[in-house]
Amino acid sequence: MIVTVETLDKLERKMTLSLPVATVHAEVQARLKKLARTVKMDGFRPGKVPMNVVAQRYGYSVHYEVMNDKVGEAFANAANEAKLRVAGQPRITEKESSPEGEMAFDAVFEVYPEVKIADLGTAEVQRIASEVTDAAIDKTLDILRKQRRTFAQRPQEAAAQTGDRVMVDFEGKIDGEPFSGGKAEDFQFIIGDGQMLKEFEDATAGMKAGESKTFQLGFPADYHGKDVAGKSADFMVTLKKVEAAHLPEVNDALAKSLGIAEPTVEGLRADVRKNLEREVKFRLLARNKQAVMDALVAKAELDLPKASVQAEVGRLMEGARADLKQRGIKDADTTPMPEDIFLPQAERRVRLGLVVAELVRSQNLQAKPEQIKAHIDELAASYEKPAEVVRWYFGDNNRLAEVEAIVIENNVTEFVLSKAVVIEKNMSFDELMAQN
């Protein structure tokens, strides 16, 4: 078969397909005969419906189905023969005039672009390094202690301070009027834990049980309660109870309560270090991978298939609606969402995907089975029963595909770093952990 491909635009192509009418007719008749063996109609026994009745009832839908199948098959064969990498679905229209005995169609479609990647040796990539310090371990131990703290009531004359758990009644008003969520009784919170706005905590600190106080509180402009965001309220708070926190000591008993394999202080610190180092490793990988991908995209030249971008916009919109549903937003499926707000992200994703795919192909950076296994083993190591986690990953092809994609990205990251001009930068543990 001779295939003629016409270039309409940078990535847009058109070719004409033809189907013999006799072939289409024969396939329609074959499918109708097959259908007649099982179709059920009132007044006829199964399999005994006359062909002309079957054709009258189902002829149009079967003909439509055959045309879709045959045109799709013809397009796939033609594209394969022309060695075209088709992006998205073709737009197929029947031509008004066709040679006798044939049906002709125009197929308009896009092809994937040629990806040109400039010399990566001229790319600059900032690579972040960080380490787990003793101070980071101490801070983590403090968090573990806080999670297991107990509380005991303070004497009546004791003033509330940071770290204490308090019970209060409060009522707030804006312009003299109560507002939703502005009143509570027997409400408990821990001063300094950030459950309440800082002004509220500061006003409560220093009070004694039985005391009341009025104070003014300004709600931030980005406060989650839209009715009060950016407004100022007058509050009255009455302190009813103050409880002092008791944190367990860092000792062998704490290590044992946490289920540490070696229930000693040294074993506990070693276990915390191991977990923190694993977290630091994954955060550094993600941070440095992003820097590499930015540099890689900057060094690539390509046109974007509109069909691929549009498909990505659709996926982003679908994800956004799913997120709205999860948050309990009503009418999430019909909430207006302009496609333009998703376009920059969609274009970047498509561009990055095409560039990474080209680099993987040209440099043989595919994920090896042993790499996938090693990555899964590392992920499973942080769980109580690693073997079960490993089986969970290998028991589902979709989960394995997700791991394979991560390993490929890691391979690309290492390859680019081996070629680029790498600028090393140290980052403190706290700064690294604070980044999203």
Secondary structure as GFF3:
##gff-version 3
##sequence-region A 1 436
A	DSSP	beta_strand	5	7	.	.	.	ID=ss1
A	DSSP	beta_strand	12	20	.	.	.	ID=ss2
A	DSSP	alpha_helix	21	36	.	.	.	ID=ss3
A	DSSP	alpha_helix	51	81	.	.	.	ID=ss4
A	DSSP	beta_strand	86	94	.	.	.	ID=ss5
A	DSSP	beta_strand	102	111	.	.	.	ID=ss6
A	DSSP	beta_strand	116	117	.	.	.	ID=ss7
A	DSSP	three_ten_helix	120	122	.	.	.	ID=ss8
A	DSSP	beta_strand	124	129	.	.	.	ID=ss9
A	DSSP	alpha_helix	134	147	.	.	.	ID=ss10
A	DSSP	beta_strand	150	153	.	.	.	ID=ss11
A	DSSP	beta_strand	165	174	.	.	.	ID=ss12
A	DSSP	beta_strand	177	190	.	.	.	ID=ss13
A	DSSP	alpha_helix	198	204	.	.	.	ID=ss14
A	DSSP	beta_strand	212	218	.	.	.	ID=ss15
A	DSSP	beta_strand	232	246	.	.	.	ID=ss16
A	DSSP	alpha_helix	252	257	.	.	.	ID=ss17
A	DSSP	alpha_helix	265	298	.	.	.	ID=ss18
A	DSSP	beta_strand	300	301	.	.	.	ID=ss19
A	DSSP	alpha_helix	306	326	.	.	.	ID=ss20
A	DSSP	three_ten_helix	339	341	.	.	.	ID=ss21
A	DSSP	alpha_helix	343	363	.	.	.	ID=ss22
A	DSSP	alpha_helix	369	380	.	.	.	ID=ss23
A	DSSP	alpha_helix	386	394	.	.	.	ID=ss24
A	DSSP	alpha_helix	397	419	.	.	.	ID=ss25
A	DSSP	beta_strand	421	426	.	.	.	ID=ss26
A	DSSP	alpha_helix	429	434	.	.	.	ID=ss27
###
